[in-house]
Amino acid sequence: MTAMDPEHSPSGFHPQGPEASVHLFLSGADGDTAALFGSRVAGLPISLSLCPVSEWIDVTDLGHSAVAVVQVDGDSPASIQRFTKLAERSGTPLIAASYEPPLALVRQLIRAGAHDVLPLPLSHAELEAAVTQILAEPAADERVPAPPPVAHGQPILVLKSRGGAGATALLTQLACRFAASEAQHGRQVCLIDFDIQFGDAAFQLGLTPPRSVLDLVEAGPRLDGQLLRSVAATHPSGLKVIAAPGQLMPLDAVSSEQVLAIFERAAREFDTVFVDLPANWTNWSLSLIARAARVLLITDLSVAALNRARRQLDLLDEQELGQVPLQLVVNRSSRKLLGGSSAVKLGDVAQVLGRGADFTVSDDPELMSTAIDRGVPISEIRRKSAIGKDLDLIAAAISADQARRG
């Protein structure tokens, strides 16, 4: 183990050798912390990098670290941001260390991904206890797979029972109404169109953004909040819209990792995130659903749509995703598709799907078609409408759910 003199080497020291270590990233070493050197913690050697509290730490610097301890200055936003980004990008367990950290900072760092928060100067007993507990945790491949919690926003995913069920039209109208309401409370709402082949959410809202979700995919590790916001177009309602690509592309052209990176970044940037999924299932649809706060499965009363909805519900149960809150929304609920006594009725839904509708949206094709053609909310065409009332009920349920979640 080698320590560096803070008077001569302010940064740049990296651990050497193949043995895993407890790696300390501190701005200085004195007092009890200095006494750690030459000792071992939980059977591991200690290595040290001396660097300012806001200087960027490259993920590769943690290559031989079993655990890393990173100093955080609670009065420096850049220092907190450094820790947050490192936690996002590294699989190494992190311990935050700070001088007299207040409870609010401790909570913030734990939410950001810290396994523990220790006071500075470090004591051998506290560091030993923290590292021992981390090493006792099961390895990632031994754990029961579980989606990581979303750090901030409430993700709401929209599933289409089939193409043509009117799901995107319903979603765009719901999202802009919800965004206008949330803006009054200083909260922001985003809509991501992940229907990368035929998505037209932006078009239906009268937006022609020059950039799309494809720009975020291609950004790779450069993806951050600033880039994501630069891609999002702003609707007059305040809704931020990340459009689908303008050109057709295969559904498997993007990976689960790429989609999840965009999804989780948006959840950190916005208070509510609506996601429009493609009608056809992809290799990343289930990963997104597992992370949703709410799923809206939208169907109409056609036999084909109800059959597809039944199969999707069965798939979610097979994948053990039945615990994800899901509401069934029956669109165009007054429409009689088959005519005469054999018409599919709302009351038939429970028999076909094994559950009733949670919400219904009235059928007014003229109003909805006019709104789509003009690229405006339906309220600009007709201030009061049955569709508007139905959408407000869904929005109210989402708001109530978010209030319960805190």
N, C-alpha and C positions, 0 to 999 in steps of 0.2 A: 504494500500500500504506500502511496506517495501523496503527501499533501503539498499544496503550493502556498507560497508566501503572498498574502494579499497585497503587500506593499510593492511587489515586483511583477506579479502575474495576475492581473485582474480577471482574465478569462482564458478559455481555450484549452484547459487541461481535460483530458479524457481518460477513463480507466483503461488499463492495459492488461493483456493476458486473457486467457479463455475462461478463468473461473468467474462464475456469477458473483455479483457483489451487491451490497446495499449502497447505492450511489447517491451521494448528497450533492445537491445543487444549491450552494449558499453564497451569500455576498461576502461572508467572512467567517472565520473560525476562531472563537475565543472562549474562555471560561470552560463550562462543562462540555461544550461541543468539542473543543480542542482535545479534551481528555479522552474522547472516543477513539482517537486515532491510535492504531497499534492493537486495538481490541477487535473482537468479532461480535456480530449481532446475529442471534439465532443460528450460529454456526457459519455465518457468512462474513467475509472481509468487508471492510468499509473503504469506499473510494470517494474522492471529492473533486468536484469542479467548482471553482470560484468564479462567479459571474454576477453582474448587477441583477437586481431582482426583476427587471423588465426585459433583460436581454433574451432574445429568442433561443430556445433550446431545440436543437434538431432531434427528430425522433431517432435517428441513427446513433445518437449519443447514448441511447439507452440499450444498445445492442447486447451488452453483457450484464445488464442489470436484472437481478431478481426482483428488486423493489427499488424505487427511486423516491427520494425525499426532496421536494422542491420548495424553496422559500417563496413566500407570498407576502407582499406588502399590501395590507388592506386599504391603505390610502392611495394606492396607485392602480387606476383602472387597467393600465397596460400590464401590470404584474398579474392581476387577476385574469386578464384575457390570455396571457401567456400560459397560465396553468390550465385554463379551460380548453384551449386549443391543443395543448399537449395531451390532455386526457382524452380528447376526441380522436386523436391520431395514433396514439400509442396503445399497445396491448399490455404494457408493463404496469403493474399495480403502482399507484402513486399515493404518497403521503404528503400532505401540505404541511408546511411549518411556518409559523408566524409569531411575532412578538405580541404577547397578550391579545390573542385573537378574540374579538367580541363574538357573541353567540350568532349574530346575523351573518358574520363572515364565515363562521364554521358551517352554518347551514348552506350558505351559497357554495362553498367549496365541496361539500358532500354532494350537493345536487349536480355540481359540475363533473363529478367523477372521483373525488378523493376517497380513498379507502379509510383514511383517518386524518385528523388534523392535530398536530402536536405543537406545543408552545416552544419558542426559542428562549434561551439556548437549549439545545437538545440534551436530554438526560439519557444515560445508558439504559436505565430501567424502563422508561417510557418507550424508547425506540425498540428495545428488545420485545416488549409486550406487543407493540403494534405489528412488528415484522413477523413475529411468531404466529399471530392470529391470521395474517394474510397468507403465510405459507401453509397454514392448516386448512385453508379453503380448498375445495375440490378444484382440480384443473378444469379448464373450459370444456374439454372433451368428455369429462366425467359428469358434468352437470346436466340436469334436465333442461333442454332448450327452452328458452323464454325470451321474448322480445324485450329489448331494453326500454325503460320508461322514456316517454317523450319529455324533453326538458321543459317545454313551455306550452306551446299551443295545443289546442284540442283538434285532433285530426278526424275528419268526417269523410268516409269513403262512400262513393256512389257506385253500386253495382247495377248493371243493366240486365234484366231478364233476357232481353234480346235486343238486337239493333232495331230501331224503329219504335221502341216503346215510349219515346219522348223523354228519356231520362236526362239527356244533356240540356234540352230546353227547360225542363223543370229545374234542374240544378242551377243553371245560369240565372234564372229568375229568382230562385230562392237565395242564392249567394249574394246577389246585388241588393236585395231587400234586407237581408241579414247584415250586410256590411254597412248599409246606411244607418241602421239602428245602432250597431256597435260603435260607429264613429262618434255618436253623441256621447259615448262614455269613454272616448279616447282609446278604443281598442281597434286593432286592425285585422282584416280578414283577407285571406288569399285563396285563390282557386288555381289548382294545378291541373292542366289537361294532359293526363298520361295516356290518352287514346292516341298513340303516336302514329297510327295509320289514318284514321278518319276523324280525329278530333276537330271540332269547330266551335268550341266554347267561346273563344275570342271573337270569332266572326258573328256569332249569335248576339253578342253584346256590342256590336258595331266597332270593334277594335281591330286594328291591323298592325300589331306590334312587329318591329323589324327583327326581333330576336325570339327564341323559343326555348323549350325545354332541352332541345338538342344542344344549344350553346352551353347549358349547364352540364350535360353529359360529357361533352368534349372538354370541359374545363378540368375534369379529373380532380387532382389534389389541390388545384387552385380555387376550387369552389369555396366561397365564403359568403357571409351575409350581404356584403356590399355587392358582389357580383350577382347574387340571386335577386336582389332588389332592382338592380339595373336591367335585368331581363324582364321583370314583371311590368306589364302595362297597367295603367291606372284608369279605372272606370269612373265616370262622374259620381257614382255612389260611394266611392272610396275603396271599392273592391280592387285588389291587386290580382292580375291575371297572368299566369305563366302559360303561354299558348303551346299547343301541340305543334310539331314541325310542319312547315308548309309543304314538304314533299313526303310522298309515301315512303315508309321504311319498314322492314320486317320487325315483327314484335320481339324477336329474339336478338335484335341488333343492340339492345341495351341489356345490361346484366342486373341482377338483383342488387348487387353492391352499388351500382351507379344510381339506380332508382331510389334505394334507401338513403343514400347520401343526400340526394336532393330533398326527399321527403322529410328527413330529420332536420336538415338545415332550415327548411321552411317552418317546421314546428318550433324552432328556436327563435325565429324572426317574427312570427305572427301569432296573434292570440287564437285564431281559428283558421284551420286549413281545410278547405274542401278539395277532394280529389276525384276527378272523373276517370274511371277505369275503362279500358276497352271492353267491348261486348264479349270478345273471345278471351278465354283465360290464358295467362302467360305464366312463365316460370317465376315471375315476381309478384303476381297478384296476391297469392296467399301470404307472402311476407309482409305486404302492405296491410292486408286485412288484420293480421295478427297484432299490428301496432295501432289499430284504430281505436278511438274513443267511442265511435258510433259508426255503424254501417247502415246505409239506406239502400235497400233492395227495391228497385223500381220496376214495376210490371204494369201491363194493362190487362184487360179482361179477355184477351184472345187465348184460345186453346194453346197455341204455340208458345206464347209468353209464359203462361202458367206452368206449362210442362218444363220449360227451361228454368223457371224459378224453383220448381220442385227439385230439379237435379242439382242446382247450385246449393240449395239448403242441405241436401244430402251430402254433397262434397264437403261443405264446412263441418258437418258433424263427423265425417270420416277422418278429417284432418284435425279433429279435436279443437276446433275453433268455435264450437257452439257457445262458449262462454263470452265471446265478443258481442257486445250489445248490438242487436240488429233489429231494425224496424222495417216492416213491409209497407211500401207506399204503392197504392193502386192508382195509377194515372188514368185519366179519361174515364172516370168511374161510372158515368151515366151512359156510356156508349154501348149499344146493343149490336154485337158483331155478327151473330149468327141468325138473327131474325126469328120471329115467331116464338113458339113455346120453348124452343131449344136454345134461346139466347143465354149466353153466359152472364150470370148475375153476380153482384157483389157477395151475396150470401153463399155462392158456390166456392169462394176462395178457401174458406176454412176446410171444406171437404177435400179439395184438391191438394192443398199445401200442408194440411195438418195444423194450421194456425190462421187466425183471422188477420185482416188488414189493421195496421196501426194508424195509418193515415190514408185518406183518399183525396184526390185532386180532381176537381170537376172538369168536365169536357167542354172546352170552348175553342174549337179548332180555328175559328176565324180570328179571335183575339190573339191566340198564341202565334199563329202564322204571321199576322201583321207585325207583332213585336219582333219576331225573328227577321222578317224582311227589312224592317227599319233599323234593327240592331239597337232596340231600346227596351227598357223595362215595361211590363204590361201596364204599370200605373201611369205611364205617360200617354197611353192610348185610352185607357179607361181607369179613372181614379179608384173606383170601387168595382170589384168583380168577385165572382164566386171563386175563381182560381186564386186571386189575391188573398181572400180569407183563408183558404185552405193552406196556402204557403205560410201565412202568418202563424197558423197553428203549429206547423212543423218548426218554424223558427223559434216560437215560444218554448217548445219542448227542448230544443237544443240549448237555449239560454238557461232554462231551469236546470238542465243536466250539468251545465258548466258551473252554475252557481253551487250545486251540491258538491262538485269536485273541488271547489275552491280555486 
